[in-house]
Amino acid sequence: PKLSTWSQNSGFPIVSIELAEGDTTHLQLSQRRFMLNSESIATNESLWWVPVWMELVSVEENTTTSLLVELQTTSTIYPLPWSLDSSAETSVFLKANVARSGFYRVH
């Protein structure tokens, strides 16, 4: 039951998306628990099912690829169809939760 993680866990997940260390073709998605009382964070290993929609946009190729990652563990590595290397000849960028609704805050 994916949605039960939202009704049975206290607090909320903080989801981070970054390039996997030393690799421009994989993303690392991770989650950790957030509560207003920060002392509670270390004592609870709560995990949520978090659907993360992403769009990869290639400017030169004028294409957009939609990806869905279902984050259900503390951390996961996800392969990308293109490199996000800023020194590459093509301009490719990533947008997370584009045109989606949910209860989250994006930084």
DSSP file (Angstrom, degrees, kcal/mol; ACC not computed):
  #  RESIDUE AA STRUCTURE BP1 BP2  ACC     N-H-->O    O-->H-N    N-H-->O    O-->H-N    TCO  KAPPA ALPHA  PHI   PSI    X-CA   Y-CA   Z-CA
    1    1 A P              0   0    0      0, 0.0     4,-0.5     0, 0.0     3,-0.3   0.000 360.0 360.0 360.0 101.2    0.0    0.0    0.0
    2    2 A K    >   +     0   0    0      1,-0.2     3,-1.1     2,-0.2    47,-0.5   0.906 360.0  50.2 -66.7 -43.3    1.9    3.0   -1.3
    3    3 A L  T >> S+     0   0    0      1,-0.3     3,-1.4     2,-0.2     4,-0.9   0.715  93.4  74.5 -73.6 -18.5   -0.4    5.7    0.0
    4    4 A S  H 3> S+     0   0    0     -3,-0.3     4,-2.2     1,-0.3     5,-0.3   0.772  83.3  69.1 -64.9 -23.5   -0.5    4.2    3.6
    5    5 A T  H <> S+     0   0    0     -3,-1.1     4,-1.0    -4,-0.5    -1,-0.3   0.811  99.1  50.7 -63.2 -26.8    3.1    5.6    4.0
    6    6 A W  H <4 S+     0   0    0     -3,-1.4    -1,-0.2    -4,-0.3    -2,-0.2   0.797 115.8  39.0 -80.8 -28.9    1.5    9.1    4.0
    7    7 A S  H  < S+     0   0    0     -4,-0.9    -2,-0.2    -3,-0.2    -1,-0.2   0.685 119.5  45.0 -93.4 -18.6   -1.1    8.3    6.6
    8    8 A Q  H  < S+     0   0    0     -4,-2.2     2,-0.3    -5,-0.2    -3,-0.2   0.646 100.3  73.6-100.2 -17.0    1.0    6.2    8.9
    9    9 A N  S  < S-     0   0    0     -4,-1.0     2,-0.3    -5,-0.3    39,-0.0  -0.760  72.0-136.9 -98.8 143.5    4.2    8.2    9.1
   10   10 A S        +     0   0    0     -2,-0.3     2,-0.1     2,-0.1    24,-0.1  -0.682  69.6  17.4 -92.7 154.6    4.5   11.4   11.0
   11   11 A G  S    S-     0   0    0     -2,-0.3    24,-0.2    22,-0.1    -2,-0.1  -0.407  89.6 -84.6  83.1-165.1    6.3   14.4    9.5
   12   12 A F  E     -A   34   0A   0     22,-2.0    22,-3.2    -2,-0.1     2,-0.3  -0.952  34.2-105.7-139.8 156.5    7.1   14.8    5.8
   13   13 A P  E     -A   33   0A   0      0, 0.0     2,-0.6     0, 0.0    20,-0.2  -0.660  18.1-148.5 -85.1 142.1    9.8   13.6    3.5
   14   14 A I  E     -A   32   0A   0     18,-3.3    18,-1.5    -2,-0.3     2,-0.5  -0.959  20.7-157.9-101.7 119.8   12.5   16.0    2.2
   15   15 A V  E     -A   31   0A   0     -2,-0.6     2,-0.4    16,-0.2    16,-0.2  -0.862   7.2-166.4-104.8 130.8   13.4   14.7   -1.2
   16   16 A S  E     -A   30   0A   0     14,-2.7    14,-2.1    -2,-0.5     2,-0.4  -0.930   3.6-167.1-115.6 140.0   16.8   15.6   -2.8
   17   17 A I  E     +A   29   0A   0     -2,-0.4     2,-0.3    12,-0.2    12,-0.2  -0.993  23.9 144.3-126.6 124.2   17.7   15.2   -6.4
   18   18 A E  E     -A   28   0A   0     10,-1.9    10,-3.5    -2,-0.4     2,-0.1  -0.969  53.6 -82.3-150.2 164.3   21.4   15.5   -7.5
   19   19 A L  E     -A   27   0A   0     -2,-0.3     8,-0.3     8,-0.2     5,-0.1  -0.465  55.2-103.2 -67.0 140.5   23.8   14.0  -10.0
   20   20 A A    >   -     0   0    0      6,-2.8     3,-2.4     3,-0.4     6,-0.2  -0.377  56.9 -79.2 -61.6 145.2   25.3   10.7   -8.8
   21   21 A E  T 3  S-     0   0    0      1,-0.3    -1,-0.2    -3,-0.1     3,-0.1  -0.235 111.7  -7.3 -55.2 120.3   28.8   11.3   -7.6
   22   22 A G  T 3  S+     0   0    0     -3,-0.1     2,-0.4     1,-0.1    -1,-0.3   0.646 115.5 100.5  72.2  16.1   31.2   11.5  -10.6
   23   23 A D    X   -     0   0    0     -3,-2.4     3,-0.5     3,-0.2    -3,-0.4  -0.967  45.9-175.0-140.5 119.5   28.5   10.5  -13.1
   24   24 A T  T 3  S+     0   0    0     -2,-0.4    60,-2.6     1,-0.2    61,-0.1   0.366  84.6  61.2 -94.0   5.5   26.5   12.8  -15.4
   25   25 A T  T 3  S+     0   0    0     58,-0.2    55,-3.1    59,-0.1     2,-0.4   0.290  99.3  58.6-113.1   8.4   24.2   10.0  -16.7
   26   26 A H  E <   - B   0  79A   0     -3,-0.5    -6,-2.8    53,-0.3     2,-0.3  -0.999  65.3-149.3-138.3 141.0   22.6    9.0  -13.4
   27   27 A L  E     -AB  19  78A   0     51,-3.0    51,-3.1    -2,-0.4     2,-0.6  -0.825   8.7-145.6-103.3 147.3   20.6   10.8  -10.8
   28   28 A Q  E     -AB  18  77A   0    -10,-3.5   -10,-1.9    -2,-0.3     2,-0.4  -0.968  16.1-171.0-111.4 119.9   20.6   10.1   -7.1
   29   29 A L  E     +AB  17  76A   0     47,-2.7    47,-2.6    -2,-0.6     2,-0.3  -0.913  11.4 171.5-107.8 135.8   17.2   10.6   -5.4
   30   30 A S  E     -AB  16  75A   0    -14,-2.1   -14,-2.7    -2,-0.4     2,-0.3  -0.966  16.3-156.8-142.3 158.7   17.1   10.5   -1.6
   31   31 A Q  E     +A   15   0A   0     43,-2.4     2,-0.3    -2,-0.3   -16,-0.2  -0.980   9.4 176.9-135.5 148.9   14.6   11.2    1.1
   32   32 A R  E     -A   14   0A   0    -18,-1.5   -18,-3.3    -2,-0.3     2,-0.2  -0.976  36.8 -96.4-145.5 157.9   14.8   12.0    4.8
   33   33 A R  E     -A   13   0A   0     -2,-0.3     2,-0.4    11,-0.2   -22,-0.1  -0.513  31.7-160.8 -79.8 138.3   12.2   12.8    7.4
   34   34 A F  E     +A   12   0A   0    -22,-3.2   -22,-2.0    -2,-0.2     2,-0.3  -0.977  17.0 162.7-117.7 131.9   11.4   16.4    8.3
   35   35 A M        -     0   0    0     -2,-0.4     6,-0.1   -24,-0.2     5,-0.1  -0.982  46.2-121.6-140.1 151.5    9.7   17.4   11.5
   36   36 A L  S    S+     0   0    0     -2,-0.3     2,-1.1     1,-0.2    -1,-0.1   0.874 108.1  64.9 -59.7 -37.5    9.5   20.8   13.2
   37   37 A N  S >  S-     0   0    0      1,-0.2     3,-1.9    -3,-0.1     4,-0.4  -0.769  76.1-163.9 -86.6  98.8   11.1   19.2   16.3
   38   38 A S  G >> S+     0   0    0     -2,-1.1     3,-0.9     1,-0.3     4,-0.6   0.668  80.2  72.3 -63.7 -18.2   14.5   18.3   14.8
   39   39 A E  G 34 S+     0   0    0      1,-0.2     4,-0.4     2,-0.2    -1,-0.3   0.762  91.4  59.7 -66.8 -23.6   15.3   16.0   17.7
   40   40 A S  G X4 S+     0   0    0     -3,-1.9     3,-0.6     1,-0.2     4,-0.4   0.705  87.8  75.7 -75.7 -20.5   12.8   13.5   16.3
   41   41 A I  G X4 S+     0   0    0     -3,-0.9     3,-1.1    -4,-0.4    -1,-0.2   0.915  93.5  47.7 -61.0 -46.8   14.6   13.2   13.0
   42   42 A A  G 3< S+     0   0    0     -4,-0.6    -1,-0.2    -3,-0.2    -2,-0.1   0.699 108.4  55.7 -70.7 -18.8   17.4   10.9   14.3
   43   43 A T  G <  S+     0   0    0     -3,-0.6     2,-0.4    -4,-0.4    -1,-0.2   0.446 100.8  62.1 -95.7   0.9   15.1    8.5   16.1
   44   44 A N    <   -     0   0    0     -3,-1.1   -11,-0.2    -4,-0.4    -1,-0.1  -0.989  51.6-167.6-135.3 131.3   12.8    7.6   13.2
   45   45 A E        +     0   0    0     -2,-0.4    -3,-0.1   -13,-0.1    -4,-0.1  -0.227  32.1 165.5-104.4  40.8   13.6    5.8    9.9
   46   46 A S        -     0   0    0    -36,-0.1     2,-0.4     1,-0.0   -13,-0.1  -0.280  16.4-165.1 -61.4 140.9   10.3    6.6    8.2
   47   47 A L        -     0   0    0    -15,-0.1     2,-0.3   -34,-0.0    27,-0.1  -0.975   0.6-160.6-127.3 144.4   10.1    6.1    4.5
   48   48 A W        -     0   0    0     -2,-0.4     2,-0.8    25,-0.2   -45,-0.1  -0.847  26.1-117.3-118.2 156.0    7.4    7.4    2.1
   49   49 A W        -     0   0    0    -47,-0.5    23,-0.2    -2,-0.3   -43,-0.1  -0.873  41.5-178.2 -87.5 115.4    6.3    6.4   -1.4
   50   50 A V  E     -C   71   0B   0     21,-2.8    21,-2.5    -2,-0.8     2,-0.5  -0.935  18.6-152.5-123.2 108.6    7.1    9.6   -3.3
   51   51 A P  E     -C   70   0B   0      0, 0.0     2,-0.6     0, 0.0    19,-0.2  -0.698  15.5-168.1 -78.1 123.8    6.3    9.7   -7.0
   52   52 A V  E     -C   69   0B   0     17,-3.0    17,-2.5    -2,-0.5     2,-0.4  -0.945   4.1-161.6-117.9 111.9    8.8   12.2   -8.6
   53   53 A W  E     -C   68   0B   0     -2,-0.6    44,-4.0    15,-0.2     2,-0.3  -0.768  14.6-178.6 -90.5 134.6    8.0   13.3  -12.2
   54   54 A M  E     -CD  67  96B   0     13,-2.9    13,-3.0    -2,-0.4     2,-0.5  -0.957  17.6-151.8-132.1 152.1   10.9   14.7  -14.1
   55   55 A E  E     -CD  66  95B   0     40,-2.7    40,-2.3    -2,-0.3     2,-0.5  -0.993   4.5-158.1-123.6 128.2   11.3   16.2  -17.6
   56   56 A L  E     -CD  65  94B   0      9,-2.7     9,-2.7    -2,-0.5     2,-0.5  -0.919  14.8-164.1-100.3 126.2   14.6   16.1  -19.5
   57   57 A V  E     -CD  64  93B   0     36,-2.8    36,-2.1    -2,-0.5     2,-0.6  -0.952  10.9-162.0-118.1 125.9   14.7   18.8  -22.1
   58   58 A S  E  >> -CD  63  92B   0      5,-2.6     5,-1.5    -2,-0.5     4,-0.9  -0.931   2.9-166.4-104.9 113.8   17.2   18.8  -25.0
   59   59 A V  T  45S+     0   0    0     32,-2.8     3,-0.4    -2,-0.6    -1,-0.2   0.933  86.0  46.3 -66.4 -47.7   17.4   22.3  -26.5
   60   60 A E  T  45S+     0   0    0     31,-0.4    -1,-0.2     1,-0.2    32,-0.1   0.890 119.2  39.8 -64.5 -40.6   19.3   21.3  -29.6
   61   61 A E  T  45S-     0   0    0      2,-0.1    -1,-0.2     1,-0.0    -2,-0.2   0.554 100.8-135.3 -86.3  -7.3   17.1   18.3  -30.4
   62   62 A N  T  <5 +     0   0    0     -4,-0.9     2,-0.3    -3,-0.4    -3,-0.2   0.904  59.2 133.0  53.5  45.7   13.9   20.1  -29.4
   63   63 A T  E   < -C   58   0B   0     -5,-1.5    -5,-2.6     2,-0.0     2,-0.4  -0.927  43.4-159.1-127.7 151.7   12.8   17.1  -27.4
   64   64 A T  E     -C   57   0B   0     -2,-0.3     2,-0.5    -7,-0.2    -7,-0.2  -0.999   5.8-164.5-129.0 131.0   11.3   16.5  -24.0
   65   65 A T  E     -C   56   0B   0     -9,-2.7    -9,-2.7    -2,-0.4     2,-0.4  -0.971  10.1-148.3-117.2 124.4   11.4   13.2  -22.2
   66   66 A S  E     -C   55   0B   0     -2,-0.5     2,-0.4   -11,-0.2   -11,-0.2  -0.754  16.6-173.2 -92.9 137.7    9.2   12.6  -19.2
   67   67 A L  E     -C   54   0B   0    -13,-3.0   -13,-2.9    -2,-0.4     2,-0.5  -0.975  13.0-156.4-130.1 142.7   10.4   10.2  -16.5
   68   68 A L  E     -C   53   0B   0     -2,-0.4     2,-0.5   -15,-0.2   -15,-0.2  -0.984   9.6-174.7-119.1 123.2    8.7    8.9  -13.4
   69   69 A V  E     -C   52   0B   0    -17,-2.5   -17,-3.0    -2,-0.5     2,-0.9  -0.977  13.5-153.2-115.1 125.4   10.8    7.7  -10.4
   70   70 A E  E     -C   51   0B   0     -2,-0.5     2,-0.7   -19,-0.2    -2,-0.0  -0.834  12.7-157.0 -98.8  99.8    8.9    6.1   -7.5
   71   71 A L  E     +C   50   0B   0    -21,-2.5   -21,-2.8    -2,-0.9   -41,-0.1  -0.678  33.6 147.8 -81.0 115.1   11.1    6.8   -4.5
   72   72 A Q        +     0   0    0     -2,-0.7     2,-0.2   -23,-0.2    -1,-0.2   0.355  56.4  56.8-127.8  -0.8   10.4    4.1   -1.9
   73   73 A T  S    S-     0   0    0    -26,-0.0   -25,-0.2     1,-0.0     3,-0.1  -0.673  96.1 -94.7-123.4 177.9   13.8    3.7   -0.2
   74   74 A T  S    S-     0   0    0      1,-0.2   -43,-2.4    -2,-0.2     2,-0.3   0.889 106.1  -1.9 -62.0 -39.0   16.2    6.1    1.5
   75   75 A S  E     -B   30   0A   0    -45,-0.2     2,-0.3     2,-0.0   -45,-0.2  -0.993  64.0-177.5-154.1 145.9   18.1    6.6   -1.7
   76   76 A T  E     -B   29   0A   0    -47,-2.6   -47,-2.7    -2,-0.3     2,-0.5  -0.995  21.1-135.4-145.3 149.1   18.1    5.3   -5.3
   77   77 A I  E     -B   28   0A   0     -2,-0.3   -49,-0.2   -49,-0.2    -2,-0.0  -0.897  22.7-166.0-103.5 132.3   20.2    5.8   -8.4
   78   78 A Y  E     -B   27   0A   0    -51,-3.1   -51,-3.0    -2,-0.5     2,-0.2  -0.976  16.0-129.5-124.8 127.6   18.2    6.4  -11.6
   79   79 A P  E     -B   26   0A   0      0, 0.0   -53,-0.3     0, 0.0   -54,-0.0  -0.490  19.6-146.3 -76.0 144.0   19.8    6.2  -15.1
   80   80 A L        -     0   0    0    -55,-3.1     4,-0.0    -2,-0.2   -56,-0.0  -0.811  14.9-136.0-106.6 148.6   19.2    9.1  -17.5
   81   81 A P  S    S+     0   0    0      0, 0.0     2,-0.3     0, 0.0    -1,-0.1   0.739  92.1  31.2 -73.7 -20.9   18.8    8.8  -21.3
   82   82 A W  S    S-     0   0    0    -58,-0.1     2,-0.3   -57,-0.0    -2,-0.1  -0.906  89.6-103.0-131.9 160.2   21.1   11.8  -21.8
   83   83 A S        -     0   0    0     -2,-0.3   -58,-0.2     1,-0.1     9,-0.1  -0.599  14.1-154.6 -80.2 143.1   24.1   13.2  -20.0
   84   84 A L        +     0   0    0    -60,-2.6     2,-0.4    -2,-0.3   -59,-0.1  -0.011  43.7 145.2-102.5  26.7   23.6   16.3  -17.9
   85   85 A D    >   -     0   0    0      1,-0.2     3,-1.5   -61,-0.1     7,-0.2  -0.518  44.4-150.6 -69.0 121.9   27.2   17.3  -18.3
   86   86 A S  T 3  S+     0   0    0     -2,-0.4    -1,-0.2     1,-0.3    -3,-0.0   0.685  95.7  56.0 -69.9 -17.0   27.4   21.1  -18.4
   87   87 A S  T 3  S+     0   0    0      4,-0.0    -1,-0.3     2,-0.0    -2,-0.1   0.450  84.7 111.1 -93.5   0.5   30.5   20.9  -20.6
   88   88 A A  S <  S-     0   0    0     -3,-1.5     4,-0.1     2,-0.2    -4,-0.0  -0.262  79.2-116.8 -70.7 161.7   28.8   18.7  -23.2
   89   89 A E  S    S+     0   0    0      2,-0.1     2,-0.3     0, 0.0    -1,-0.1   0.770  95.6  65.2 -72.1 -26.3   28.0   20.2  -26.7
   90   90 A T  S    S-     0   0    0     -5,-0.1     2,-0.8   -31,-0.0    -2,-0.2  -0.714  82.7-125.9 -99.5 150.1   24.3   19.9  -26.2
   91   91 A S        +     0   0    0     -2,-0.3   -32,-2.8    -4,-0.1     2,-0.4  -0.844  38.1 165.6 -96.6 111.8   22.2   21.8  -23.7
   92   92 A V  E     +D   58   0B   0     -2,-0.8     2,-0.3   -34,-0.2   -34,-0.2  -0.988   7.2 177.4-125.5 133.7   20.1   19.4  -21.6
   93   93 A F  E     -D   57   0B   0    -36,-2.1   -36,-2.8    -2,-0.4     2,-0.4  -0.936  19.6-133.2-136.7 163.6   18.4   20.3  -18.4
   94   94 A L  E     -D   56   0B   0     -2,-0.3     2,-0.4   -38,-0.2   -38,-0.2  -0.917  12.0-169.6-118.8 136.6   16.1   18.7  -15.9
   95   95 A K  E     -D   55   0B   0    -40,-2.3   -40,-2.7    -2,-0.4     2,-0.4  -0.994  14.0-148.1-123.2 133.3   12.9   19.9  -14.3
   96   96 A A  E    S-D   54   0B   0     -2,-0.4   -42,-0.2   -42,-0.2   -44,-0.0  -0.835  73.4  -0.5-104.1 140.6   11.3   18.1  -11.4
   97   97 A N  S >  S-     0   0    0    -44,-4.0     3,-1.1    -2,-0.4     2,-0.3   0.849  80.4-176.8  54.1  42.9    7.5   17.9  -10.7
   98   98 A V  T 3   -     0   0    0     -3,-0.3    -1,-0.2   -45,-0.3     3,-0.1  -0.547  67.7  -9.2 -71.7 128.6    6.7   20.0  -13.8
   99   99 A A  T 3  S+     0   0    0     -2,-0.3     2,-0.3     1,-0.2    -1,-0.3   0.785 106.7 127.4  54.2  32.7    2.9   20.7  -14.0
  100  100 A R    <   -     0   0    0     -3,-1.1     2,-0.4   -47,-0.1    -1,-0.2  -0.804  51.5-137.6-113.2 157.4    2.2   18.2  -11.2
  101  101 A S        +     0   0    0     -2,-0.3     2,-0.3    -3,-0.1    -4,-0.0  -0.896  42.1 115.1-115.2 149.1    0.2   18.8   -8.1
  102  102 A G        -     0   0    0     -2,-0.4     2,-1.0     2,-0.1    -2,-0.0  -0.969  69.0 -76.3 174.4-179.9    1.1   17.6   -4.6
  103  103 A F  S    S+     0   0    0     -2,-0.3     2,-0.3     2,-0.0    -2,-0.0  -0.789  81.5 107.7-104.2  89.7    2.0   18.7   -1.2
  104  104 A Y        -     0   0    0     -2,-1.0     2,-0.4   -92,-0.0    -2,-0.1  -0.974  57.2-132.2-155.7 165.7    5.6   19.8   -1.5
  105  105 A R        -     0   0    0     -2,-0.3     2,-0.4     0, 0.0    -2,-0.0  -0.995  19.1-149.5-126.3 131.5    7.9   22.7   -1.6
  106  106 A V              0   0    0     -2,-0.4    -2,-0.0     1,-0.1    -9,-0.0  -0.863 360.0 360.0-104.7 132.5   10.6   23.1   -4.3
  107  107 A H              0   0    0     -2,-0.4    -1,-0.1     0, 0.0     0, 0.0   0.371 360.0 360.0-106.1 360.0   13.9   25.0   -3.6
